Amino acid sequence: MSGFDTVVIVDWSAGKRAPKRPTKDAIWIGIARGSGEEEPLYFRSRIEAEAWITHFLQTENAAGRRVLMGFDFPFGYPRGTARAVTGSNDVFALWTWLESRIRDDDAGENNRFDVAEEMNRCFEGLGPFWGKPSRDMWPDVPYRKAGIAFERIAERRSADVRANAASSCFQLAFPPTVGSQVLMGLPMLARLRRLPGVAVWPFDAWDDAQTVLAEIWPGLIEPAVRQALDAADPPIRDREQVRLLARAVAGLTPDRLAVMMQDFPEEAREEAWILGAGHAEELRALAGPVPLAPPPLRNDCFSLPAGVDWTPVDEALALLRTRLTCTVGSEVVDIGAAQGRVLAQDVIAVRSNPPQANSAVDGYGFAGGVPEGDHVLPLIEGRAAAGVPFDGAVPSGHAIRILTGAALPEGVDTVLLEEDVASDGQRIAFRGPLKMGANARRAGEDVVEGATALRAGRVVTAADLALLAAVGVSRVMVRHRLRVAILSTGDELVEPGQAAGPGQIFDANRPMLLGMIRAFGFQPVDMGRVADDRAALRARLESAARQADVILTSGGASAGDEDHVSALLRETGAMQEWRIAVKPGRPLALGLWSGTPVFGLPGNPVAAMVCTLIFAHPAMALLAGAAWQAPQGFDLPAAFEKRKKPGRREYLRARVRDGRAEVFKSEGSGRISGLSWAEGLVEIGDGERHIRPGDMVRFIPYGSFGL
């Protein structure tokens, strides 16, 4: 069976029209795709929901996407019900019977108790349908279950017993109940089944259907639902159930889903079956845990120790490393959408890699090593190939033809390389010695099932995707991408392409910083430019705090009259001006605006880039949930001479040619062309230094920062 592109879970309701504001006991629909979960949808009436479902299935069909759509009510009744009502065991005959009788409108007014009365009259004695809102109405529907003899017709289906579901599809009122949902849902399913490409599991041939309708039950993942409700705001059970069930079913590999969809007894052909019944633990594991919600940063997270004036670079980095924590939530995504994302929790191997011992070469397999000298072994018929294992055992003292990647048959632990063997088709001749286990891979020698494959905080790479797939992991919990707002300040700035007047310059920082944020794997939020107007800047910062997880400003970070970023942060009481012993750079304004961290960068593009690489980049990695990212540097001989005074660490724009580090011809921070000329930075320590050609210096390539 091929997999599904889209999983949809529908929480159906038998109630009146729901209020405009999302609430419980309404209709909720959860959607999960390969790219992750979508926000659950809320519908006020069955009419509205059915119209959306019909249009959705038609759209997905036209796009060529395969859909598995689950509904949270029974698709059938206990054996014998359909025959008693329609004269046939055909479950679809009962669907059609109900479709012809059930009336419903957009206000939720319906005749389900009238129809239940008619159905009860098809049986001898009381019931089987019972439960109603009034003792005096619908006399053929008992108010309570007392007196109903569930002898010829069972009270619960086999699926309900297997899944340990508490309610019966005959119970029409009083919680827990699904009986009214069934009466109002089966007519809708009858109409959906007539759409092109739709099949109903397990009644129809569904393996190759474009759309498959299936019965589900949220109780299978109840522990995950309870955990989610503790963190949800507002805690609406129906909403969390469809979201988590969609996540869980979409997280199943096609093979595991096929196992579940083939696991039902014969009576399910009439009674229907709950998808996942008997597999609750597996679904619960895929449904949870609830996405992590990290605590907010403290207002004093950027405060410096008392008495500190000039801050050495290493001390500034250490403060950022110890004070900052992750500020973004998490979600579960398919591994195809995980590259570049930060893992929110450890990934545990579902399967060993390799899953079984196998051959590392093309050749011949046998048991045990052999001593030095010439050897001849008889060949048995057959061979072992990757994906086509040998069905049987290899007798002691015999060999078998085996190809690379093939599972080692019983009786084989060693493989001879094909080039080292002569064969007449009946025997092989070769020369020893050969130690036992040669050219064979042990089961789990790479990763063992249950072991930690990848640690939380790792940024997922393309190579990691191969590992995740190999150990049977199809879905991982990752952090939301860090949203970084970029804001330029200053009356002197104009947009590139506009006319620049006297005293004006083009805004070079914002395009540079937006590009850096994209290269870091974060989500840039362009907040544009704002003039030196405190009210306008305050409004722009408020907007940025609503849209982003961290804010980078350039300009206005010093203590001058027009340095409004520093002034506004100081007004909030969460401003720290770090005078860092670094060149270029020095002033770095740090603070919180409406709980969102702000990095006030220098206005000079060279200083802005250096401060972003050295300070903001590793800090943002922590905020994004990743590990602290110290750049990797290399010691290379210098191709320049430089005298440096003690007191400040310096970063020179540099590149490597012929194995030597060259630096840009000018150290002037206004020379923006040096940033483009360079391929990285040469870092010169805090102390005094006289560098001559050939002396070793530390070169940090831009690639070490992810650029």
C-alpha positions as CSV (number, residue, x, y, z in Angstrom):
1,M,0.0,0.0,0.0
2,S,1.3,3.4,-0.9
3,G,1.3,6.2,1.7
4,F,-1.0,9.1,2.1
5,D,-0.1,12.7,1.3
6,T,-2.7,14.2,3.6
7,V,-4.3,13.0,6.9
8,V,-7.5,14.6,8.0
9,I,-9.2,13.9,11.3
10,V,-12.9,15.0,11.8
11,D,-14.5,15.4,15.2
12,W,-18.2,15.2,14.3
13,S,-21.0,16.7,16.4
14,A,-24.7,15.9,16.7
15,G,-25.5,19.2,18.5
16,K,-27.1,22.5,17.5
17,R,-25.3,25.2,15.6
18,A,-22.2,26.2,17.6
19,P,-21.3,29.8,18.6
20,K,-19.1,32.0,16.4
21,R,-16.3,31.8,19.0
22,P,-14.5,28.4,18.8
23,T,-15.8,26.2,21.6
24,K,-16.1,22.5,22.6
25,D,-18.8,20.1,21.4
26,A,-18.6,21.6,17.9
27,I,-17.0,20.2,14.7
28,W,-13.2,20.4,14.6
29,I,-11.0,19.2,11.7
30,G,-7.2,18.5,12.1
31,I,-4.9,18.3,9.0
32,A,-1.4,16.9,8.8
33,R,0.8,16.8,5.7
34,G,4.4,15.9,5.0
35,S,5.3,19.5,5.8
36,G,3.8,19.3,9.3
37,E,0.5,20.1,11.1
38,E,-2.0,22.8,10.1
39,E,-4.0,24.9,12.5
40,P,-7.2,22.9,13.3
41,L,-10.4,24.2,11.6
42,Y,-13.6,25.1,13.5
43,F,-17.1,24.7,12.0
44,R,-20.4,25.8,13.5
45,S,-22.7,23.3,11.8
46,R,-22.7,20.0,10.1
47,I,-23.9,21.6,6.8
48,E,-21.0,23.9,6.8
49,A,-18.5,21.2,7.6
50,E,-19.8,18.8,5.0
51,A,-19.5,21.5,2.3
52,W,-15.9,22.1,3.3
53,I,-15.1,18.4,3.4
54,T,-16.6,17.8,-0.1
55,H,-14.7,20.8,-1.6
56,F,-11.5,19.7,0.2
57,L,-11.6,16.2,-1.2
58,Q,-12.3,17.4,-4.7
59,T,-9.4,19.8,-4.5
60,E,-7.0,17.2,-3.1
61,N,-8.1,14.7,-5.8
62,A,-7.6,17.3,-8.6
63,A,-4.1,17.9,-7.2
64,G,-3.2,14.2,-7.2
65,R,-2.9,14.0,-3.4
66,R,-3.9,10.9,-1.6
67,V,-6.1,11.5,1.5
68,L,-6.8,9.4,4.6
69,M,-9.8,11.0,6.3
70,G,-10.8,9.7,9.8
71,F,-14.1,10.4,11.6
72,D,-14.7,9.9,15.3
73,F,-17.9,7.9,15.2
74,P,-18.7,4.2,14.4
75,F,-19.1,3.4,10.7
76,G,-21.3,0.4,11.5
77,Y,-23.5,-1.2,14.2
78,P,-23.1,-4.6,15.9
79,R,-23.8,-7.6,13.7
80,G,-27.4,-8.1,12.8
81,T,-28.5,-4.5,13.1
82,A,-28.3,-3.8,9.4
83,R,-30.4,-6.9,8.5
84,A,-33.0,-6.1,11.1
85,V,-33.5,-2.6,9.7
86,T,-33.0,-3.2,5.9
87,G,-33.3,-6.9,5.4
88,S,-29.6,-7.1,4.3
89,N,-26.2,-7.4,6.0
90,D,-24.9,-4.8,3.6
91,V,-23.7,-1.9,5.8
92,F,-24.1,0.6,2.9
93,A,-27.7,-0.4,2.6
94,L,-28.2,0.9,6.1
95,W,-26.2,4.1,5.3
96,T,-28.6,4.7,2.4
97,W,-31.6,3.9,4.6
98,L,-30.5,6.6,7.1
99,E,-29.6,9.1,4.3
100,S,-33.2,8.9,3.0
101,R,-34.7,9.6,6.5
102,I,-32.4,11.9,8.4
103,R,-33.2,15.6,8.0
104,D,-30.8,18.3,9.1
105,D,-30.4,22.1,8.7
106,D,-27.8,24.7,9.3
107,A,-29.2,25.6,12.7
108,G,-28.7,22.0,13.8
109,E,-32.4,21.1,14.0
110,N,-32.8,17.4,13.1
111,N,-35.1,14.4,13.4
112,R,-32.6,11.8,14.8
113,F,-34.9,10.6,17.6
114,D,-37.7,10.1,15.2
115,V,-35.5,7.9,13.1
116,A,-34.2,6.1,16.1
117,E,-37.9,5.3,17.0
118,E,-38.4,3.8,13.6
119,M,-35.3,1.7,13.9
120,N,-36.3,0.4,17.3
121,R,-39.6,-0.7,15.9
122,C,-37.6,-3.1,13.6
123,F,-36.6,-5.1,16.8
124,E,-38.6,-7.1,19.3
125,G,-38.8,-5.7,22.8
126,L,-37.2,-2.6,24.2
127,G,-34.4,-0.8,22.3
128,P,-31.7,-1.3,21.3
129,F,-31.5,2.5,20.9
130,W,-32.0,4.4,24.2
131,G,-31.4,7.7,25.8
132,K,-33.3,11.0,25.0
133,P,-33.5,14.5,26.4
134,S,-37.2,14.2,27.5
135,R,-38.9,11.2,29.3
136,D,-42.3,12.1,27.6
137,M,-41.2,12.3,23.9
138,W,-40.4,9.5,21.4
139,P,-42.1,6.7,23.4
140,D,-40.4,4.0,21.4
141,V,-37.0,5.2,22.6
142,P,-36.4,4.2,26.3
143,Y,-35.1,7.0,28.5
144,R,-32.6,4.6,30.2
145,K,-31.0,1.3,29.3
146,A,-32.6,-0.7,32.1
147,G,-34.8,-3.5,30.7
148,I,-33.0,-3.7,27.3
149,A,-31.9,-7.3,26.6
150,F,-28.8,-7.2,24.4
151,E,-29.1,-10.9,23.4
152,R,-29.8,-11.1,19.7
153,I,-27.9,-7.9,19.1
154,A,-24.7,-7.1,21.1
155,E,-24.5,-3.8,22.9
156,R,-21.0,-3.1,21.7
157,R,-19.1,-4.0,18.5
158,S,-15.9,-6.1,18.5
159,A,-13.9,-2.9,17.7
160,D,-15.3,-1.2,20.8
161,V,-14.3,-4.1,23.0
162,R,-10.8,-4.3,21.4
163,A,-10.2,-0.5,21.8
164,N,-11.8,-0.5,25.3
165,A,-14.3,2.2,24.1
166,A,-16.7,3.1,26.9
167,S,-19.8,4.1,24.9
168,S,-22.3,2.1,22.7
169,C,-23.5,3.3,19.3
170,F,-27.1,2.6,20.6
171,Q,-26.8,5.2,23.3
172,L,-28.3,8.5,22.0
173,A,-28.0,10.7,25.1
174,F,-26.0,11.2,28.4
175,P,-22.2,11.1,28.3
176,P,-20.3,9.3,27.1
177,T,-22.2,8.8,23.9
178,V,-21.6,8.5,20.2
179,G,-25.1,7.2,19.2
180,S,-26.4,10.5,17.9
181,Q,-23.1,11.2,16.1
182,V,-23.6,7.9,14.2
183,L,-27.2,8.8,13.1
184,M,-26.0,12.3,11.9
185,G,-22.7,11.1,10.5
186,L,-23.6,8.0,8.4
187,P,-25.8,9.9,5.9
188,M,-22.9,12.4,5.3
189,L,-20.5,9.4,4.7
190,A,-23.0,8.0,2.2
191,R,-22.8,11.2,0.2
192,L,-19.0,11.4,0.5
193,R,-18.7,7.8,-0.7
194,R,-20.3,8.8,-4.0
195,L,-17.5,11.3,-4.8
196,P,-14.9,10.1,-7.4
197,G,-12.0,8.0,-6.0
198,V,-13.5,7.6,-2.5
199,A,-13.4,4.2,-0.7
200,V,-14.4,3.3,2.9
201,W,-12.1,1.2,5.1
202,P,-12.5,-1.7,5.8
203,F,-15.7,-2.3,3.6
204,D,-14.3,-1.2,0.1
205,A,-11.2,-2.1,-1.8
206,W,-9.1,0.8,-0.5
207,D,-5.4,0.0,-1.2
208,D,-5.2,2.1,-4.3
209,A,-8.1,4.5,-3.6
210,Q,-7.4,8.3,-4.0
211,T,-9.4,9.0,-0.8
212,V,-10.0,6.6,2.1
213,L,-12.6,7.2,4.8
214,A,-11.8,5.4,8.1
215,E,-13.2,5.3,11.6
216,I,-11.0,6.6,14.4
217,W,-11.3,7.0,18.2
218,P,-9.5,9.7,20.1
219,G,-9.5,7.6,23.3
220,L,-6.5,5.7,21.8
221,I,-4.3,8.7,22.5
222,E,-6.0,10.0,25.7
223,P,-2.7,10.4,27.7
224,A,-1.3,12.7,25.0
225,V,-4.6,14.6,24.8
226,R,-4.6,15.2,28.6
227,Q,-1.1,16.5,28.5
228,A,-1.9,18.8,25.6
229,L,-4.9,20.2,27.4
230,D,-2.7,21.2,30.3
231,A,-0.7,23.5,28.0
232,A,-3.5,24.6,25.6
233,D,-5.0,28.1,25.8
234,P,-7.9,27.8,25.8
235,P,-8.1,24.0,26.6
236,I,-10.6,22.7,24.0
237,R,-10.5,18.9,24.0
238,D,-12.0,18.4,20.5
239,R,-9.4,20.7,19.0
240,E,-6.5,18.9,20.7
241,Q,-7.9,15.5,19.8
242,V,-8.0,16.2,16.0
243,R,-4.7,17.9,16.0
244,L,-2.9,15.1,17.9
245,L,-4.6,12.2,16.0
246,A,-3.8,13.8,12.7
247,R,-0.2,14.1,13.8
248,A,-0.1,10.5,15.0
249,V,-1.6,8.9,11.9
250,A,0.5,11.0,9.6
251,G,3.6,9.9,11.6
252,L,3.1,6.3,10.7
253,T,5.3,4.9,8.0
254,P,3.4,3.4,5.1
255,D,4.4,-0.1,6.3
256,R,3.1,0.5,9.8
257,L,-0.1,2.0,8.6
258,A,-0.6,-0.9,6.3
259,V,-0.2,-3.3,9.3
260,M,-2.9,-1.4,11.2
261,M,-5.3,-1.2,8.2
262,Q,-5.0,-5.0,7.7
263,D,-5.5,-5.8,11.4
264,F,-9.2,-6.5,11.8
265,P,-11.4,-9.5,12.3
266,E,-14.0,-10.9,9.9
267,E,-17.0,-9.3,11.7
268,A,-15.5,-5.9,10.9
269,R,-16.8,-6.4,7.3
270,E,-20.2,-5.6,8.8
271,E,-19.5,-3.8,12.0
272,A,-16.6,-1.6,10.8
273,W,-13.4,-1.2,12.8
274,I,-11.4,1.5,14.6
275,L,-8.2,2.3,12.9
276,G,-5.4,1.7,15.4
277,A,-7.4,-0.6,17.7
278,G,-4.8,-2.7,19.4
279,H,-2.0,-0.3,18.5
280,A,-2.7,2.5,21.0
281,E,0.8,2.7,22.4
282,E,2.3,3.3,19.0
283,L,-0.2,6.1,18.2
284,R,0.3,7.7,21.6
285,A,4.1,7.8,21.0
286,L,3.5,9.6,17.7
287,A,0.8,11.9,19.1
288,G,3.0,13.4,21.9
289,P,4.7,14.9,23.6
290,V,3.1,18.4,23.6
291,P,5.3,21.0,21.8
292,L,7.7,22.6,24.2
293,A,6.9,26.1,25.4
294,P,10.0,27.6,26.9
295,P,9.9,30.2,29.7
296,P,10.4,33.9,28.8
297,L,13.7,35.6,29.3
298,R,14.3,37.6,32.6
299,N,14.5,41.3,32.4
300,D,18.0,41.2,33.9
301,C,19.3,38.6,31.5
302,F,21.7,41.2,29.9
303,S,22.8,42.9,33.1
304,L,26.6,43.2,33.7
305,P,28.3,42.5,37.0
306,A,28.7,45.6,39.2
307,G,31.7,47.7,38.5
308,V,32.2,46.4,34.9
309,D,33.0,49.1,32.4
310,W,34.9,47.7,29.4
311,T,33.9,44.1,28.8
312,P,36.4,41.7,27.2
313,V,35.1,39.7,24.3
314,D,35.4,36.3,26.1
315,E,33.5,37.7,29.1
316,A,30.7,39.1,26.9
317,L,30.3,35.8,25.1
318,A,30.3,33.9,28.4
319,L,27.5,36.2,29.7
320,L,25.4,35.6,26.6
321,R,26.0,31.8,26.9
322,T,24.9,31.6,30.5
323,R,22.1,34.1,30.5
324,L,20.2,33.2,27.3
325,T,17.9,30.2,26.7
326,C,15.5,29.0,24.0
327,T,12.5,31.2,23.4
328,V,10.7,29.4,20.6
329,G,8.2,26.6,20.8
330,S,8.2,23.3,18.8
331,E,6.3,21.2,16.4
332,V,6.5,17.7,14.9
333,V,7.4,17.6,11.2
334,D,8.2,14.9,8.6
335,I,11.9,14.4,8.2
336,G,11.6,15.7,4.7
337,A,10.9,19.1,6.2
338,A,13.5,18.9,9.0
339,Q,16.7,20.0,7.3
340,G,18.0,23.2,8.9
341,R,15.6,22.9,11.8
342,V,16.8,22.5,15.5
343,L,15.8,19.3,17.2
344,A,13.6,19.9,20.3
345,Q,14.2,16.5,21.8
346,D,16.5,13.5,21.5
347,V,15.7,11.2,18.6
348,I,15.6,7.6,19.5
349,A,16.2,4.9,16.9
350,V,13.1,2.9,16.1
351,R,15.1,0.3,14.2
352,S,18.7,-0.9,14.3
353,N,21.0,0.0,11.5
354,P,21.7,-2.3,9.9
355,P,18.6,-4.1,11.0
356,Q,20.2,-7.5,10.5
357,A,23.7,-8.8,9.8
358,N,24.5,-8.4,6.1
359,S,27.3,-8.8,3.6
360,A,29.7,-5.9,2.9
361,V,30.8,-7.3,-0.4
362,D,29.8,-9.5,-3.3
363,G,31.2,-12.9,-2.7
364,Y,30.5,-16.2,-0.9
365,G,29.3,-16.7,2.7
366,F,30.0,-19.5,5.2
367,A,30.4,-20.0,8.9
368,G,33.6,-19.4,10.9
369,G,37.1,-18.3,9.9
370,V,39.7,-20.5,8.2
371,P,43.4,-21.0,8.8
372,E,46.2,-20.3,6.4
373,G,46.4,-22.6,3.3
374,D,44.1,-23.7,0.4
375,H,40.5,-24.5,1.0
376,V,37.6,-25.9,-1.0
377,L,33.9,-25.7,0.0
378,P,30.8,-27.1,-1.7
379,L,28.2,-24.5,-2.9
380,I,24.6,-24.9,-2.0
381,E,21.9,-23.9,-4.5
382,G,20.4,-20.5,-4.3
383,R,21.8,-17.1,-3.3
384,A,21.2,-14.2,-1.0
385,A,20.7,-10.7,-2.4
386,A,19.7,-7.3,-0.9
387,G,16.0,-7.3,-0.4
388,V,15.8,-11.0,-1.4
389,P,17.1,-13.0,1.6
390,F,17.9,-16.7,1.3
391,D,15.0,-18.8,2.7
392,G,16.8,-21.5,4.6
393,A,20.1,-22.4,6.5
394,V,23.6,-23.0,5.1
395,P,25.0,-26.3,6.4
396,S,28.3,-26.3,8.2
397,G,31.2,-26.7,5.8
398,H,29.2,-25.2,2.9
399,A,29.1,-21.8,1.2
400,I,26.4,-19.8,-0.5
401,R,26.6,-17.0,-3.2
402,I,25.8,-13.7,-1.5
403,L,25.7,-10.1,-2.8
404,T,26.4,-6.8,-1.1
405,G,23.8,-5.8,1.4
406,A,22.1,-9.2,1.5
407,A,21.1,-10.4,5.0
408,L,23.4,-13.2,6.2
409,P,21.5,-16.5,6.1
410,E,21.4,-18.8,9.1
411,G,24.7,-20.5,9.2
412,V,26.7,-17.6,7.7
413,D,28.9,-15.2,9.6
414,T,31.8,-14.6,7.2
415,V,32.0,-13.5,3.6
416,L,34.8,-14.2,1.0
417,L,35.4,-11.4,-1.4
418,E,34.5,-12.5,-4.9
419,E,37.9,-11.6,-6.4
420,D,39.6,-14.0,-3.9
421,V,37.5,-17.0,-5.0
422,A,37.6,-19.5,-7.9
423,S,34.4,-21.4,-8.6
424,D,33.1,-24.0,-11.0
425,G,29.5,-23.4,-10.0
426,Q,29.5,-26.4,-7.6
427,R,32.5,-25.5,-5.4
428,I,34.6,-22.6,-4.4
429,A,38.4,-22.6,-3.9
430,F,40.2,-19.9,-1.9
431,R,43.3,-19.3,0.1
432,G,43.3,-18.5,3.9
433,P,43.7,-17.2,6.4
434,L,40.3,-15.4,6.9
435,K,39.1,-14.4,10.3
436,M,35.5,-15.1,11.4
437,G,33.2,-12.1,10.7
438,A,35.3,-10.8,7.7
439,N,33.4,-8.7,5.2
440,A,30.2,-8.9,7.2
441,R,28.4,-6.1,9.0
442,R,26.9,-6.9,12.4
443,A,23.2,-6.1,13.1
444,G,23.1,-2.7,14.8
445,E,26.8,-2.1,14.5
446,D,26.0,1.5,13.4
447,V,23.0,2.3,15.6
448,V,21.1,0.0,17.9
449,E,17.3,0.2,18.3
450,G,16.5,2.3,21.3
451,A,19.7,4.2,21.2
452,T,19.9,8.0,20.9
453,A,20.5,8.7,17.2
454,L,20.6,12.5,17.4
455,R,20.7,14.9,20.4
456,A,18.3,17.8,21.1
457,G,19.8,21.1,20.1
458,R,21.3,19.8,16.9
459,V,20.7,21.6,13.6
460,V,19.5,18.8,11.2
461,T,21.7,18.3,8.2
462,A,21.2,16.4,4.9
463,A,23.4,13.7,6.4
464,D,21.2,13.5,9.4
465,L,18.2,12.8,7.2
466,A,19.9,9.7,5.9
467,L,20.5,8.5,9.5
468,L,16.9,9.3,10.6
469,A,15.5,7.3,7.7
470,A,17.9,4.4,8.2
471,V,16.8,4.0,11.9
472,G,13.1,4.1,11.0
473,V,12.3,7.6,12.1
474,S,9.9,9.5,9.9
475,R,8.8,12.4,12.1
476,V,10.8,14.5,14.5
477,M,10.1,17.3,17.0
478,V,11.9,20.5,16.0
479,R,11.9,24.0,17.2
480,H,10.0,26.7,15.3
481,R,12.3,28.7,13.1
482,L,13.6,31.7,15.0
483,R,12.0,34.8,13.6
484,V,14.5,37.7,13.5
485,A,13.2,41.3,12.9
486,I,15.6,43.6,11.1
487,L,15.2,47.3,11.6
488,S,17.4,50.2,10.4
489,T,17.3,53.6,12.1
490,G,18.4,57.1,11.1
491,D,17.2,60.2,9.2
492,E,20.2,59.9,6.9
493,L,19.1,56.5,5.4
494,V,17.3,56.1,2.0
495,E,16.3,52.9,0.2
496,P,18.6,51.6,-2.5
497,G,17.2,52.8,-5.8
498,Q,15.7,56.0,-4.4
499,A,17.2,59.4,-4.9
500,A,19.7,60.3,-2.2
501,G,19.9,64.0,-1.1
502,P,22.7,65.9,0.5
503,G,23.9,64.1,3.7
504,Q,21.9,61.0,2.9
505,I,23.3,57.5,2.4
506,F,21.8,54.2,1.2
507,D,20.7,51.7,3.8
508,A,23.4,49.0,3.4
509,N,22.8,47.3,6.8
510,R,19.3,46.0,6.3
511,P,20.0,44.0,3.0
512,M,23.2,42.6,4.6
513,L,21.5,41.6,7.9
514,L,18.5,40.1,6.2
515,G,20.8,38.0,4.0
516,M,22.8,36.9,7.0
517,I,19.6,35.8,8.9
518,R,18.5,33.7,5.9
519,A,22.0,32.1,5.7
520,F,21.9,31.3,9.5
521,G,18.7,29.3,8.8
522,F,16.4,31.8,10.7
523,Q,13.3,33.5,9.4
524,P,13.9,37.2,8.6
525,V,11.2,39.7,9.3
526,D,11.9,43.0,7.4
527,M,10.8,45.9,9.6
528,G,12.1,48.5,7.1
529,R,13.6,51.8,8.1
530,V,12.5,54.3,10.7
531,A,13.6,58.0,11.1
532,D,15.1,59.5,14.2
533,D,11.6,59.9,15.7
534,R,11.1,58.3,19.1
535,A,7.4,57.8,18.7
536,A,7.8,56.2,15.3
537,L,10.6,54.0,16.6
538,R,8.5,52.9,19.6
539,A,5.6,51.9,17.3
540,R,8.0,50.0,15.1
541,L,9.6,48.1,18.0
542,E,6.1,47.2,19.3
543,S,5.2,45.8,15.8
544,A,8.5,43.9,15.6
545,A,8.0,42.3,19.1
546,R,4.6,41.0,17.9
547,Q,6.1,39.5,14.8
548,A,9.5,38.2,15.8
549,D,11.4,36.3,18.5
550,V,14.4,38.6,18.5
551,I,15.0,42.1,17.1
552,L,18.2,43.4,15.5
553,T,18.5,47.1,15.1
554,S,21.3,49.0,13.4
555,G,22.2,52.6,14.4
556,G,21.0,54.5,17.5
557,A,22.8,52.1,19.9
558,S,25.2,54.7,21.5
559,A,24.4,57.4,24.0
560,G,24.1,60.5,21.7
561,D,21.1,62.8,21.3
562,E,19.7,60.8,18.3
563,D,20.5,57.4,19.7
564,H,16.8,56.6,20.3
565,V,17.1,52.8,20.4
566,S,19.3,53.1,23.6
567,A,17.0,55.7,25.0
568,L,13.8,53.7,24.5
569,L,15.3,50.5,25.9
570,R,16.5,52.5,28.9
571,E,12.9,53.8,29.4
572,T,11.7,50.2,29.7
573,G,14.2,49.4,32.4
574,A,15.7,46.5,30.4
575,M,18.6,48.3,28.7
576,Q,22.2,47.4,29.0
577,E,24.9,49.2,27.1
578,W,27.8,46.8,26.7
579,R,31.0,48.6,25.9
580,I,32.9,45.7,24.5
581,A,36.7,45.8,24.1
582,V,36.5,44.9,20.4
583,K,37.4,46.6,17.1
584,P,35.3,47.3,15.1
585,G,32.2,47.5,17.3
586,R,32.4,48.6,20.9
587,P,28.9,49.8,21.7
588,L,26.3,47.1,21.8
589,A,22.9,47.9,23.2
590,L,21.1,44.9,24.7
591,G,17.6,44.8,26.2
592,L,14.1,43.4,26.1
593,W,11.1,45.1,24.4
594,S,7.8,43.6,25.4
595,G,9.7,40.5,26.4
596,T,11.5,40.2,23.1
597,P,15.3,40.4,23.1
598,V,16.8,43.3,21.2
599,F,20.4,43.6,19.9
600,G,21.2,47.2,19.1
601,L,24.0,47.0,16.6
602,P,26.4,49.8,15.6
603,G,25.3,51.8,12.5
604,N,28.5,51.2,10.6
605,P,28.1,48.2,8.3
606,V,31.5,46.7,9.0
607,A,31.0,47.0,12.8
608,A,27.4,45.7,12.4
609,M,28.5,42.6,10.5
610,V,31.3,41.8,12.9
611,C,29.1,42.3,16.0
612,T,26.4,40.1,14.4
613,L,28.9,37.3,13.6
614,I,30.8,37.4,16.9
615,F,28.0,38.1,19.4
616,A,24.5,37.9,17.9
617,H,25.0,34.7,15.9
618,P,25.8,32.4,18.8
619,A,23.2,34.2,21.0
620,M,20.5,33.7,18.4
621,A,21.4,30.0,18.1
622,L,20.6,29.6,21.9
623,L,17.4,31.5,21.4
624,A,16.5,29.1,18.6
625,G,17.0,26.1,20.8
626,A,20.4,25.0,19.3
627,A,23.7,24.5,21.1
628,W,26.1,27.4,21.5
629,Q,27.9,27.8,18.2
630,A,31.5,28.8,18.6
631,P,33.1,29.4,15.1
632,Q,35.8,27.1,14.0
633,G,39.1,28.9,13.3
634,F,42.4,27.8,11.7
635,D,45.9,28.9,12.4
636,L,47.6,30.1,9.2
637,P,50.8,32.0,8.4
638,A,50.2,35.7,7.9
639,A,50.8,37.4,4.6
640,F,50.8,40.9,6.3
641,E,52.5,43.0,9.0
642,K,50.4,44.5,11.8
643,R,51.2,46.3,15.1
644,K,48.4,46.1,17.7
645,K,48.2,47.8,21.0
646,P,46.9,45.9,24.1
647,G,43.3,46.3,25.4
648,R,41.0,45.3,22.6
649,R,40.4,42.3,20.4
650,E,40.5,43.0,16.7
651,Y,38.8,41.4,13.8
652,L,40.4,42.1,10.3
653,R,38.6,41.4,7.1
654,A,40.7,38.6,5.5
655,R,41.0,35.9,2.9
656,V,43.3,33.0,2.2
657,R,45.6,32.8,-0.8
658,D,48.4,30.3,-1.3
659,G,47.8,29.0,2.2
660,R,48.5,32.5,3.8
661,A,46.0,34.9,5.4
662,E,45.8,38.2,3.6
663,V,44.0,41.2,5.2
664,F,42.1,44.1,3.5
665,K,44.3,47.0,2.5
666,S,42.5,49.4,4.9
667,E,41.2,48.8,8.4
668,G,38.8,51.8,8.0
669,S,35.3,50.7,9.1
670,G,33.8,52.8,6.4
671,R,35.3,50.6,3.7
672,I,32.3,48.3,3.0
673,S,34.0,46.8,0.0
674,G,36.3,45.0,2.3
675,L,33.4,42.9,3.6
676,S,32.8,41.7,0.0
677,W,36.5,41.2,-0.7
678,A,37.0,39.1,2.4
679,E,36.3,35.4,2.9
680,G,36.4,35.6,6.7
681,L,38.0,37.3,9.6
682,V,41.5,37.3,11.2
683,E,41.1,37.4,15.0
684,I,43.9,39.1,17.0
685,G,43.8,38.6,20.7
686,D,43.4,41.1,23.5
687,G,47.1,41.6,24.2
688,E,49.8,43.6,22.4
689,R,51.1,42.0,19.3
690,H,53.5,42.7,16.4
691,I,52.6,40.4,13.5
692,R,55.1,39.8,10.8
693,P,54.7,37.9,7.5
694,G,54.9,34.1,8.3
695,D,53.7,34.5,11.9
696,M,50.7,32.3,12.7
697,V,47.3,34.0,13.0
698,R,43.8,32.7,13.6
699,F,41.6,32.8,10.5
700,I,37.8,32.3,10.8
701,P,36.1,31.7,7.5
702,Y,32.6,33.1,6.9
703,G,31.5,29.5,6.4
704,S,32.1,28.8,10.1
705,F,29.3,31.2,10.8
706,G,27.0,29.6,8.3
707,L,27.5,32.2,5.6
